Amino acid sequence: MSVIIKSFMGIFFFALVIFIGTGLISYQTDVNRACGYKQDVIQELQNSNFSPSVVNACIQAGADHAYEVTIDIASEDGSCSTYTQGHPAVSTADAITAYVTVVYKSRLPFLGIETSNSLRGFAR
């Protein structure tokens, strides 16, 4: 009888480790995707010289991936403009740098944990 109980306990703990391990891999995948997207946005902004159409396209693409993208663009005169999905870019003629923030959600499905995290970076 004790062998049956030990066997079921072993199977239970093995399954628990598998589910938690799979959840952690899924969580890290969410983080890596968001980090890669942030780097892509920074590269696109730098390559386009902060073009308003590229700024809006990056924000829209982030929304399509369930990311909240905020781009703060600093101008040569010292002013700063913030662009989000609700406030699209119109003119970025004298932009010198951009501060990119990507807010994403990560989940551990087996444990029922969902967190909202943010990544930040600069484009020059």
N, C-alpha and C positions, 0 to 999 in steps of 0.2 A: 504493500500500500504506500509506503514512503517513497518508493521508486517512482510511482505514478505522479505523486505530488511534486517531487523534485523535477521530473520531466516537464510537467506543465508549467512550473515556475520558470524553468530554463527557456521554454518556448515563449512564454509571456515576456520575459526580459529581453530576449533576442528580438522579438517583434517591436518592443518599445524602443530599443536602440535603433532599429531600422527606420521606424517612423520619425524619430527625433533627428536622426542623421539626414534623412531625406528632406525634412523641413529646414534644417540648417543649410543644406546645399541650395535649396530654393531661395532662402533668405539672401544668401551670398550672391546668387545669380541676379536677384533684383538690384542689389547694391552695385554690382559690376555693370549692369545695363545702364543704370542711371549715371554712373561715373563716365562711362563711354559716351553717353549722350551729351553730358556737360562738356567733355573734351571736343566733341564734334561741333557743338554750338560755338565754342571759343574759336576753333579753327575756321569755321564758316564766317564768323564776324571779322576775323583778322584778314581773311582772303578777300572779303567783299568791301573792305574799308568802311565797315559799319553801315552798309546800305539799308535803308528803311524796309525795302522789300524782303531782304534776307533776315532782318530782325523779326519781322512779322511772320515769315515762314518758319523760323526756328521756334517761335512761341507757339504757332499753330501745330507744328509737328510734335512739340512736347505735349500739348493738350491731347493729341491723338494717341499718345503713349501713356496717358493719365499722369503726366507731370505738370506741375505748376512752374512755369518758367517766367522769371522776372529778370529784365535786363535794364540796368542803370547805366546810362551813357553820360560821361563827363565831356564837356565841351572845352574849347580853348579859353573861353572867357570865364571859366570857373563854375558855370551852371551845370546842373545835373538833371537829367530827365529819366523818369522811370516808365518802362513799357511793359505791359502785361497783356493778357488776352483781351481784357476789357478796355485797354487803353493802347491801341496800336501806334506804331512809330509813323511819323509823317515826314520829318526832316531831321537828318543827322549829318548835316553838311560839315560842321566844324568839330566833329567828334575826335577825341584823342584816346580814350580808353573806355572800356565797358566792364561792368561788374555783373557777372552772370550768377543767378541763383536758381537751382533746380530743386524743387521739393517733390519727393517721391514717397510712396508707401511700400513698406516691406512687411511680409506676413510670415508667421510660423503657423501654418494651417492646423497641424495636429494639436498644438497647445492653445490655439485660438488667440494668438498675440498678433496685433497689427500696430505698427509704429509709423509715424510720419517723420522723415528725416530730410535734411537739406544738404546740398553740396554747393560750394561757392568757388568761383574762379575769376580771373581777370583776362581780358583780351586787350591787346595793345596794338 
